[in-house]
Structure formats: structure tokens, C-alpha cells
Amino acid sequence: METALLAEAPKLERSLSLLAALAGVAPLLGLLGTVSGMIATFDTISAAGTGNPRLLSGGLSEALITTQSGLMVAIPLLLVHAWLRRWVERREVMIEHQAVQAFGLGEQDEGTSV
């Protein structure tokens, strides 16, 4: 079982890296949408002036929705990443501990020289 877990560790590490990357990119995509929405709002202001709030609301809505979407993706991914990272670390420590016990690596007589 430990051998199987050791064989899976690199796959888990790669998956965790991908999860961390997705969690980092999601807010940036939200920010990109925010910038796009603000550009649309400023385009509307330059074309029609600031007198009609309904014209401005489309761009502002786009900005807020994309920001919210990016955060809604990033926050759960960060939490799952942290939980899985800790799970992998605990498994690695467990395997190391079992290997030490199985091979007696940690128990040497003080009078015995190696």
C-alpha cells in the first residue's frame, strides 16, 4: 500500500500545482472582466455623457459580475488546495514513519557504531 501511495505522490503533486494555478488565475480573469466592464462604462460616458444611469449600469454590472465570478472560483479552489496539500503531507509523513518502523532505521543501540 505504501508503495502505491509513493507512486501516486508525483501525480498528486502535479494535480496540486494545477489546482494552485487555477486558483491564482481565476481572480485575474475576474480582473480582466472588470477592466473590460469599466472600459465599456467609460465608452458610454464619452458617447452619451453621465446623465443616464441606465446606460452606465451595463458596464458596471459586467465589471462586478466578472469580479464576483473570479472570486467564486478562486476561494473554493484555494481551500481545496490547502486541504489536499495537507492531506498529501500527512500521507507522506505516515509512509516515512512506517518505513522507519519496518526497517528499524530509527532504532540503533547507543553502543553500536555504524
N, C-alpha and C positions, 0 to 999 in steps of 0.2 A: 504494500500500500504506500509506504514511504517513497519507494522508487517511482511509483506513478505520480505522486504529488511533486516530486522533484522534477520529473519530466514535464509536468504541466506548468511549473513555475515560470519559465520563459514566456509561454503563451499568455499567462495571466498578467505578466509584466507588460507585454505589448498591448494587451487589452486595456490595462490601466492607463497606459500612455495615451492611447486613442481617446479614452474617456476624459482624461485631463485636457487634451487638446480641444475636444468638442466643448467642454465646459468653458474654456478660455475664448473660443471663437464665437460662441453664441452671443455674449454681450456686445462683441464688436460688430456682429451683423445687426444687432438691435441699434447700435450707434449709427451704423451706416444708414439704416432706415430713418433714424431721427434726423440726420443731416439731410436726407432726401426730402423728408416732410417739411423741414424748415426752409429748404430751397424753394419748394412749391409755395409755401406761405409767402416768402419774400417776392416771388414772381407775381403772386396775386396782388400783393400790396403795390408793387410797382406798376401793374397794369390797371388796377381798379381803385387804388387808394385804400385808406384804412377805414372807410366809413361803413362797410358791410361786414359784420362779424361772421355771417354765414359763409362768405367767400373764404375767410381765413380758417374756418374750422376744419376744412378738409385736410389741409396740410398739417395743421396742429394735431389732428386726430391720427394721421399717418405716423407722425413723429412719436406720439405717445404709445400707439399700438405696437410699433416695432420695438421700442424700448422695453415695453412690458413683455413682449414675446421672447426677446433675448434673455431677459432675467428669469422668465418662467422655465426656460430650458436650462440655463446655467446653474441656477440654485440647486435643483434636484440632482443634476449631474455632479456637482461638487460634493454634495452629501453622500451620494452613492460611491463616488470615487474614494472619499475618505474612509467610508465603511469598508469597502473592498480592499483598500490598501492595508488597513489594519488587520483584516481577516487573513490576507496573504502573509503578512509579517508574523502573525500568531502561528500560522501553519509552518512557516519556515523555522521558527524557534522550536516548535514541537518536534519537528523532524530532526533538528540538530540535537535536541535533548535525548531523543530516542536513540540516535546514532551513538552518542556518548555512552549511554547506558548499555547498549547492545555490544559495543566493542570495548567497554571498560576504559575508555580514553581518559576519563577524568579521575580515575581512582588508581593511584600509584602509591606504593609503600614509600614512606619517607626515607627509609634506609636503602632503598634500591636506587642505583644510579642508572640512568638511561644513556 
